[in-house]
Each structure stands twice: as structure tokens, then as C-alpha cells.
Amino acid sequence: MPMDLALLGFLMVATFMTLIMTKRMTPLVALIVIPTIFGVVAGQAAGLGDMMIDGIKNLAPTGVMLLFAILFFSTMTDTGLFDPLVGRLIRLVHGDPTRILLGTVVLCALVSLDGDGSTTYIITIAALLPLYKRYDMNRLYLCCLLMATSGIMNLTPWGGPTARAASALKLDPATLFLPLIPGMIAGLASLLALAVWFGRKERARIGAVQAREEAEFTGMAVSQYPEARRPKLIWFNGLLVVTLLTLLVWGLLPLSVLMMIAFAIAMIVNYPGVAEQKERIAAHAGNVLSVVSLIFAAGIFTGILGGTGMVEAMSKEVVGMIPPVMGPYMAPITALLSLPFTFFISNDAFYFGMLPILAEAGAHYGVSPMAIARASLMGQPVHLLSPLVPSTYLLVSLAGVDLADHQRFTLLPAAMVCAVMTLVGMIALAFPFVAG
């Protein structure tokens, strides 16, 4: 029966991806309907309810965090907090698309040091999206560069994937991380080169734009609601954001709780009237609903995928297909497998379910668990394209880009970055090409 479950799992994922990428079904509907149908076909209809609830419970903190993160940073944007930053950026780029695209990578790399993709997207898009709109630039470039950069920076020891890999194989996160630095640097360099290429294409399309009256930029391209701006409170709001990010890195409270508290403080100080608060919440309710509803729908997908045993069956089936003669090459094989598997299943399922199996198989051929763990992290830029990643919905929602368009456009560049990091990782001996 494991083979049957594995086959159903692969078919379920393939059906889901085909339907959303061909736009025959919205991600929200597909995340609910497709796993339900395959769960029934698997003969586990009686337990589907519990599986769905378990999946929703696991993603509930993420859903709450995104809900209040969108409300908080949208409120900060409404107050005009990011207007000076955008004004300075506009003066620096001089209407040059290449500079804007290069700045996208650099800014995202710096902001990503906090280890949280959702916060990174909110901050960087708040700063950069007005530039892309002002100069009529392709926002698929924005999403592509932000996601790939975030995927690289997500490998820090306090990032989720590295922590999961270390925990699953009982390794030291710092020891696991340090040899990955050359590959990360090479990955960022490849993204800067990609940004230059995108920039040349944009120059050919729109030219170097000479924005009129740049020196008199008022920031209204950021704040869409003039009545909501609070220029006199900019220092307080700035301190509130810095405090929030500091506590986030410090880990004093769960991120969802920090976002709730920060949002409440922002509302009380900037919009003390009840009517004003309701107006600000209503202004962003549509954005919040579109993102959070997808998060809970993704919980149903992951709950059924894991609860039916499909994930475990898929993992064992793939490992079983590796011929013994390829055993000494388990590290690069793991790096290759990390691309599709972290895309099709969650990081938790891959690192806690599949990685130990890969490490055990590698041990038989003299490949160390540390090498397998490092190799397993190479697919993270592609992983972030997965419809099972909550922050993906936040990114495309804030940027106003269709998810399927983003996936089609970004898949090849993300895979390229993974290949660069893998090649440099093998050269730098972060993990060996062959055991022994």
C-alpha cells in the first residue's frame, strides 16, 4: 500500500499544480478541493476531518501573524513612515531601472537578516513597489528577486530550514551553516548579475526615465490615503518598527503576539478615534482576507498530505529508487532532490520526514549526516515558490502579481541560483561531490 499512497501523493501534487498554473482553478479552491478528493480516494474519508483540523492548527499561528503583520505595516505605510525612504531611493536611482533592480537585491539581503520572510516582503515592498509603479517596471522582476534573495538569506542559523535540518539530524546549527557562506555569496552574486540583465531589458523597453520634480517628491506614491498620514508621529512610528524588529530577532515573544501588540499600539497612538480605527482596518480588509484564507486552506492540504501517510510513502519511494551505485553521490543527489521535494511538500515534512531517511542511506556509503544536511538546504530558493509557503501569498498579494504568473516566471531563475549554490558548495567542500 505505501506504493499506492506514494502514487496518490504524486498525482495529488501534480493535479494541484497543473490546475493552478493553467489557471483552471484558484489556489484557494484547489487547496481545499484537491486534497479532499485524493483523501477520499485513499480510503481515509473517515479521518479527513481530523487531518484538516490538525493542518489548520499547525498553520494558525502563521495565519494570525500574517493577519496582523499586514495590518501593522499597512498602517505604517498609511501614516507616511516610509515616504522619506522612498523619496531618497528615487533620488539615488535617477530613474535607472538597473539601479532599482540592483537595489532590490541589496535591500532584501539586508532586511532578510531577521530570518523572517513575511517581514522581509512587507518592508521591502513598502519601500520598492512605489518605484516600480512610478517607472512602470515589471513587478514580476520585483517578486523574482525578492523571493530568490530571501531563499538564500533564509539559510542563516536562525532561519527555519537550517534550524530544521540541524534538529532533524541532531547537528550544531553554526557548524552546519559556516561552510555554506561561499555558496550564499555566489548565489547573491548571480542575483546581482540577473538584476543587471533585467535592468537592461527594462531600459530597452522604457528607457532611463527622467522623473519630473524628483526633488519635490512628497511620498504620496507610498501613502494612498492622504487623510491617514501622520507626519508628526514619524519618529514614534519609526521607533515602534525598530523595536518590533529587535524583539523579533531577540525572540522575546512569538511573532504573532508581537505583531498583535504592535498593531494595537500603532492604532491607539496614530488613530485614537474608534471610527478612524475601523476605517483603517476596513481599508486593508480585502488584502488580509485574501492572504489569510489561503493560509488556512494550505493547512487542509498539508494536513491531508501528512495525515494520510502520503508524505512518508513518497519519501521512501524516492529513496528506494536510488541505485546502490549512486550511493557515494548521496550529497549532490540530496541537493537535487531538495528542489522538487521542498516545493511539493512543506519544509517540516521534508526535513523531519525525508532528510533522516536520506541521511541513513548516505551513512551506508560513508557520506556524513553533516554533508547531507548542508546539501538538503540547496533547494530553498525554489522552495519559496511553493503554494504551501504562507509568505508566498503575502508577496504576490502585496505586489499585485498573479501567483501562477510568478511561479512560471521565477522557477528558472530560482533553479539557477540553486545550481550556483550547489556547485560552489561542492567546490568549497561544504558537502562532497562523492564520499571518500
C-alpha positions as CSV (number, residue, x, y, z in Angstrom):
1,M,0.0,0.0,0.0
2,P,2.9,2.5,0.5
3,M,3.4,2.5,-3.2
4,D,-0.3,3.3,-3.7
5,L,-0.1,6.2,-1.2
6,A,3.1,7.5,-2.9
7,L,1.5,7.4,-6.3
8,L,-1.6,9.2,-4.9
9,G,0.6,11.8,-3.3
10,F,2.5,12.5,-6.5
11,L,-0.8,12.6,-8.5
12,M,-2.4,14.9,-6.0
13,V,0.5,17.4,-6.1
14,A,0.7,17.2,-9.9
15,T,-3.0,17.7,-10.3
16,F,-2.9,20.7,-7.9
17,M,0.0,22.4,-9.6
18,T,-1.5,21.8,-13.1
19,L,-4.8,23.3,-12.2
20,I,-3.4,26.5,-10.6
21,M,-0.6,27.1,-13.1
22,T,-3.0,26.7,-16.0
23,K,-5.5,28.9,-14.1
24,R,-8.3,26.4,-14.3
25,M,-8.8,26.8,-10.6
26,T,-7.9,29.4,-8.0
27,P,-5.3,28.4,-5.4
28,L,-7.8,28.9,-2.6
29,V,-10.3,26.4,-4.1
30,A,-7.6,23.9,-5.2
31,L,-6.0,23.8,-1.8
32,I,-9.3,22.6,-0.3
33,V,-10.9,20.5,-3.1
34,I,-7.9,18.5,-4.5
35,P,-6.6,17.0,-1.2
36,T,-10.1,16.2,-0.1
37,I,-10.8,14.2,-3.3
38,F,-7.5,12.4,-3.0
39,G,-8.0,11.7,0.7
40,V,-11.3,10.0,-0.2
41,V,-9.7,8.0,-3.0
42,A,-7.0,6.9,-0.5
43,G,-9.8,5.3,1.5
44,Q,-9.4,7.6,4.5
45,A,-12.6,9.6,4.3
46,A,-13.5,8.9,7.9
47,G,-10.3,10.7,9.2
48,L,-10.2,13.6,6.9
49,G,-11.9,16.0,9.3
50,D,-9.2,15.4,12.0
51,M,-6.4,15.7,9.5
52,M,-7.8,19.0,8.2
53,I,-8.1,20.5,11.7
54,D,-4.6,19.4,12.6
55,G,-3.2,21.0,9.5
56,I,-5.2,24.2,10.2
57,K,-4.0,24.3,13.8
58,N,-0.4,24.0,12.7
59,L,-0.7,27.0,10.4
60,A,-2.9,29.0,12.7
61,P,-0.1,31.0,14.3
62,T,1.3,31.8,10.9
63,G,-2.2,33.0,9.8
64,V,-2.6,35.2,12.8
65,M,0.9,36.6,12.3
66,L,0.3,37.5,8.7
67,L,-3.1,39.0,9.5
68,F,-1.7,41.5,12.0
69,A,1.6,41.9,10.1
70,I,-0.3,43.1,7.0
71,L,-2.5,45.4,9.2
72,F,0.5,46.8,11.1
73,F,2.8,47.5,8.1
74,S,-0.1,48.8,6.0
75,T,-0.9,51.2,8.8
76,M,2.7,52.3,9.0
77,T,2.6,52.9,5.2
78,D,-0.7,54.9,5.6
79,T,1.0,57.1,8.2
80,G,3.7,58.0,5.7
81,L,6.5,56.3,7.7
82,F,8.2,55.0,4.5
83,D,7.8,58.2,2.4
84,P,11.2,59.7,3.2
85,L,12.9,56.4,2.4
86,V,11.2,56.1,-1.0
87,G,12.0,59.8,-1.7
88,R,15.7,59.1,-1.0
89,L,15.7,56.0,-3.1
90,I,14.1,57.9,-6.1
91,R,16.9,60.5,-5.9
92,L,19.5,57.8,-5.8
93,V,18.3,55.7,-8.7
94,H,17.8,58.7,-11.1
95,G,15.1,56.8,-12.9
96,D,17.5,53.9,-13.9
97,P,15.8,50.5,-13.9
98,T,19.1,48.7,-13.4
99,R,19.8,50.6,-10.2
100,I,16.4,49.9,-8.9
101,L,16.7,46.2,-9.6
102,L,20.2,46.0,-8.0
103,G,18.9,47.9,-5.0
104,T,16.1,45.3,-4.7
105,V,18.6,42.5,-4.2
106,V,20.8,44.5,-1.8
107,L,17.9,45.9,0.3
108,C,16.2,42.4,0.5
109,A,19.5,40.8,1.6
110,L,19.9,43.3,4.4
111,V,16.3,43.1,5.6
112,S,16.3,39.3,5.4
113,L,18.9,39.1,8.2
114,D,16.0,38.9,10.6
115,G,15.2,35.5,9.3
116,D,11.5,36.0,8.6
117,G,10.3,36.1,5.0
118,S,7.0,37.7,5.7
119,T,8.5,40.7,7.5
120,T,11.1,41.0,4.7
121,Y,8.5,41.1,2.0
122,I,6.4,43.7,3.8
123,I,9.2,46.1,4.4
124,T,10.9,45.7,1.0
125,I,7.7,46.0,-1.0
126,A,6.6,49.0,1.0
127,A,9.9,50.7,0.1
128,L,10.3,49.4,-3.5
129,L,6.8,49.0,-5.0
130,P,6.2,52.7,-5.4
131,L,9.4,52.9,-7.5
132,Y,8.3,50.0,-9.8
133,K,4.9,51.7,-10.2
134,R,6.4,55.2,-10.7
135,Y,8.6,54.0,-13.5
136,D,6.1,51.4,-14.9
137,M,8.6,48.5,-14.3
138,N,7.7,44.8,-14.5
139,R,6.7,43.7,-11.0
140,L,7.5,40.1,-11.8
141,Y,11.1,41.2,-11.6
142,L,10.5,42.5,-8.1
143,C,8.9,39.3,-6.9
144,C,11.5,37.1,-8.5
145,L,14.5,39.0,-7.0
146,L,12.9,39.3,-3.6
147,M,12.0,35.7,-3.3
148,A,15.3,34.3,-4.6
149,T,17.3,36.6,-2.3
150,S,15.1,35.7,0.7
151,G,15.6,32.0,-0.2
152,I,19.4,32.5,0.1
153,M,19.3,34.5,3.3
154,N,16.9,32.0,4.8
155,L,19.9,29.7,5.3
156,T,21.2,31.6,8.3
157,P,21.3,29.6,11.6
158,W,18.3,31.4,13.0
159,G,16.4,30.8,9.7
160,G,13.8,28.0,9.6
161,P,15.4,25.5,7.1
162,T,18.9,25.4,8.8
163,A,17.3,25.0,12.2
164,R,15.1,22.2,11.0
165,A,17.9,20.3,9.3
166,A,20.1,20.6,12.4
167,S,17.3,19.5,14.7
168,A,16.3,16.5,12.5
169,L,19.9,15.1,12.4
170,K,21.0,16.4,15.8
171,L,23.7,18.7,14.5
172,D,25.1,22.1,15.6
173,P,23.4,24.9,13.5
174,A,26.5,27.1,13.5
175,T,28.8,24.2,12.3
176,L,26.2,23.4,9.7
177,F,25.9,26.9,8.5
178,L,29.5,28.3,8.2
179,P,30.7,26.3,5.1
180,L,27.5,27.4,3.3
181,I,28.6,31.1,3.3
182,P,30.7,30.8,0.0
183,G,27.6,29.3,-1.8
184,M,25.4,32.0,-0.4
185,I,27.7,34.8,-1.6
186,A,27.9,33.2,-5.0
187,G,24.1,32.9,-5.1
188,L,23.7,36.6,-4.3
189,A,26.3,37.5,-6.9
190,S,24.3,35.5,-9.5
191,L,21.2,37.5,-8.5
192,L,23.0,40.8,-8.9
193,A,24.0,39.7,-12.4
194,L,20.4,38.7,-13.1
195,A,19.3,42.1,-11.9
196,V,21.6,43.8,-14.4
197,W,20.2,41.6,-17.1
198,F,16.6,42.5,-16.1
199,G,17.7,46.1,-15.9
200,R,19.0,46.1,-19.5
201,K,15.7,44.6,-20.7
202,E,13.7,47.3,-18.9
203,R,16.0,50.0,-20.3
204,A,15.3,48.8,-23.7
205,R,11.6,48.8,-23.0
206,I,11.1,52.0,-21.2
207,G,14.5,53.8,-21.3
208,A,16.0,55.7,-18.4
209,V,13.1,57.6,-17.0
210,Q,13.7,61.2,-16.1
211,A,11.1,61.7,-13.3
212,R,10.0,65.2,-13.2
213,E,10.2,67.2,-9.9
214,E,12.0,64.4,-8.1
215,A,13.4,66.8,-5.6
216,E,9.8,67.8,-4.6
217,F,8.7,64.2,-4.1
218,T,6.1,64.2,-1.3
219,G,5.8,60.4,-0.8
220,M,2.2,60.2,-1.8
221,A,3.2,57.3,-4.1
222,V,3.5,55.3,-0.9
223,S,0.7,56.5,1.3
224,Q,-2.5,56.0,-0.7
225,Y,-4.7,57.8,1.9
226,P,-3.7,61.4,2.4
227,E,-6.1,61.8,5.4
228,A,-4.3,58.9,7.2
229,R,-0.8,60.4,7.1
230,R,0.7,61.3,10.4
231,P,4.0,63.2,9.7
232,K,4.3,64.5,13.3
233,L,4.4,60.9,14.6
234,I,7.1,59.6,12.2
235,W,9.7,59.3,14.9
236,F,7.4,57.4,17.1
237,N,6.3,55.1,14.3
238,G,9.9,54.5,13.3
239,L,10.9,53.6,16.8
240,L,7.9,51.3,17.0
241,V,9.1,49.4,13.9
242,V,12.7,49.2,15.1
243,T,11.5,47.9,18.5
244,L,9.3,45.3,16.8
245,L,12.1,44.0,14.6
246,T,14.5,44.0,17.6
247,L,12.1,41.9,19.7
248,L,11.5,39.7,16.7
249,V,15.3,38.9,16.4
250,W,15.6,38.6,20.2
251,G,12.7,36.1,20.3
252,L,11.1,37.5,23.5
253,L,7.6,36.7,22.4
254,P,6.1,34.7,19.5
255,L,6.0,36.8,16.3
256,S,2.2,36.6,16.0
257,V,1.9,38.1,19.5
258,L,4.4,40.8,18.8
259,M,2.5,41.8,15.6
260,M,-0.8,42.0,17.5
261,I,0.7,44.2,20.2
262,A,2.5,46.4,17.7
263,F,-0.7,46.9,15.7
264,A,-2.7,47.8,18.8
265,I,-0.1,50.4,19.9
266,A,0.0,51.8,16.4
267,M,-3.7,52.2,16.2
268,I,-4.0,53.8,19.7
269,V,-1.3,56.4,19.0
270,N,-2.0,57.2,15.4
271,Y,-5.8,56.8,15.2
272,P,-7.2,57.2,18.7
273,G,-10.8,57.5,17.5
274,V,-12.9,54.3,17.1
275,A,-14.2,55.5,13.7
276,E,-10.7,56.1,12.4
277,Q,-9.5,52.7,13.6
278,K,-12.4,51.0,11.8
279,E,-11.7,52.9,8.6
280,R,-8.1,51.9,8.6
281,I,-8.9,48.2,9.2
282,A,-11.6,48.3,6.5
283,A,-9.1,49.8,4.0
284,H,-6.9,46.7,4.2
285,A,-9.5,44.0,5.0
286,G,-9.5,42.7,1.4
287,N,-5.8,42.2,1.3
288,V,-5.9,40.5,4.7
289,L,-8.7,38.2,3.8
290,S,-7.1,37.1,0.5
291,V,-3.9,36.1,2.3
292,V,-5.2,34.6,5.5
293,S,-7.8,32.5,3.8
294,L,-5.1,30.9,1.6
295,I,-3.1,30.1,4.7
296,F,-5.9,28.1,6.3
297,A,-6.6,26.4,3.0
298,A,-3.0,25.4,2.8
299,G,-3.4,23.8,6.3
300,I,-6.0,21.5,4.8
301,F,-3.6,20.5,2.0
302,T,-0.7,19.8,4.3
303,G,-2.9,18.1,6.9
304,I,-4.2,15.6,4.5
305,L,-0.9,15.1,2.7
306,G,0.8,14.2,6.0
307,G,-2.2,12.6,7.8
308,T,-2.9,10.1,5.1
309,G,0.8,9.0,5.1
310,M,1.4,10.2,1.6
311,V,4.5,12.3,2.5
312,E,6.2,9.3,4.2
313,A,5.3,7.0,1.4
314,M,6.6,9.5,-1.2
315,S,9.9,9.9,0.7
316,K,10.5,6.2,1.0
317,E,9.6,5.6,-2.6
318,V,12.1,8.2,-3.9
319,V,14.9,7.0,-1.6
320,G,14.2,3.4,-2.7
321,M,14.7,4.4,-6.3
322,I,18.3,5.5,-5.8
323,P,20.5,2.6,-7.1
324,P,23.4,1.4,-4.9
325,V,26.0,2.5,-7.4
326,M,24.9,6.1,-6.8
327,G,25.3,5.8,-3.0
328,P,28.6,7.6,-2.8
329,Y,26.9,10.6,-4.5
330,M,24.2,11.0,-1.9
331,A,25.1,14.6,-1.1
332,P,24.6,16.0,-4.6
333,I,21.6,13.7,-5.0
334,T,20.1,15.2,-1.9
335,A,20.8,18.7,-3.2
336,L,19.0,17.8,-6.4
337,L,16.0,16.2,-4.6
338,S,15.7,19.2,-2.3
339,L,14.4,21.3,-5.3
340,P,11.2,19.4,-6.1
341,F,10.5,18.0,-2.6
342,T,10.7,21.2,-0.7
343,F,8.5,22.6,-3.4
344,F,5.8,19.9,-3.3
345,I,5.8,19.3,0.4
346,S,6.4,21.5,3.4
347,N,9.8,22.1,5.0
348,D,8.7,20.3,8.1
349,A,7.7,17.2,6.1
350,F,11.0,17.3,4.1
351,Y,13.4,17.9,6.9
352,F,11.8,15.8,9.7
353,G,10.3,13.1,7.4
354,M,12.6,12.7,4.4
355,L,16.0,14.0,5.5
356,P,16.6,11.4,8.2
357,I,15.9,8.7,5.5
358,L,18.4,10.3,3.1
359,A,21.0,10.7,5.9
360,E,20.6,7.0,6.8
361,A,21.0,5.9,3.2
362,G,24.1,8.1,2.8
363,A,25.7,6.7,6.0
364,H,25.8,3.3,4.4
365,Y,28.1,4.7,1.7
366,G,30.3,6.9,4.0
367,V,28.5,10.2,3.5
368,S,28.3,12.2,6.7
369,P,25.0,13.5,8.1
370,M,26.5,17.0,8.1
371,A,27.1,16.8,4.3
372,I,23.6,15.5,3.7
373,A,22.1,18.3,5.9
374,R,24.0,21.0,4.0
375,A,23.1,19.6,0.7
376,S,19.4,19.5,1.7
377,L,19.4,23.3,2.1
378,M,20.3,24.0,-1.5
379,G,16.7,24.0,-2.8
380,Q,15.4,26.8,-0.6
381,P,15.1,29.5,-3.4
382,V,12.8,27.0,-5.3
383,H,11.0,26.0,-2.0
384,L,9.8,29.6,-1.6
385,L,7.8,29.3,-4.8
386,S,5.7,26.5,-3.3
387,P,2.0,27.3,-2.9
388,L,2.4,25.7,0.6
389,V,4.6,28.6,1.8
390,P,2.5,31.2,3.5
391,S,4.8,34.1,2.8
392,T,4.4,33.4,-1.0
393,Y,0.8,34.6,-0.9
394,L,1.8,37.7,1.0
395,L,4.4,38.6,-1.5
396,V,2.2,38.2,-4.6
397,S,-0.7,39.9,-2.8
398,L,1.3,43.0,-1.8
399,A,3.0,43.2,-5.2
400,G,-0.3,42.8,-7.1
401,V,1.0,39.8,-9.1
402,D,-0.8,36.6,-10.0
403,L,0.7,33.5,-8.2
404,A,0.8,31.3,-11.3
405,D,2.5,34.1,-13.4
406,H,5.0,34.5,-10.6
407,Q,5.7,30.7,-10.4
408,R,6.2,30.4,-14.1
409,F,8.5,33.4,-14.3
410,T,10.6,32.8,-11.2
411,L,11.1,29.0,-11.4
412,L,14.0,29.0,-13.8
413,P,16.0,31.9,-12.1
414,A,15.4,30.2,-8.7
415,A,16.7,26.9,-10.0
416,M,19.7,28.7,-11.5
417,V,20.5,30.2,-8.1
418,C,20.2,26.7,-6.5
419,A,22.6,25.3,-9.1
420,V,25.1,28.0,-8.4
421,M,25.0,27.5,-4.7
422,T,25.3,23.7,-5.1
423,L,28.3,24.0,-7.4
424,V,30.1,26.4,-5.2
425,G,29.2,24.3,-2.1
426,M,30.8,21.3,-3.7
427,I,33.9,23.2,-4.7
428,A,34.2,24.7,-1.2
429,L,33.7,21.2,0.3
430,A,30.5,22.3,2.2
431,F,29.4,18.9,1.1
432,P,31.5,16.5,-1.1
433,F,30.6,15.5,-4.6
434,V,31.5,11.9,-3.8
435,A,32.0,10.1,-0.5
436,G,35.6,9.2,0.4
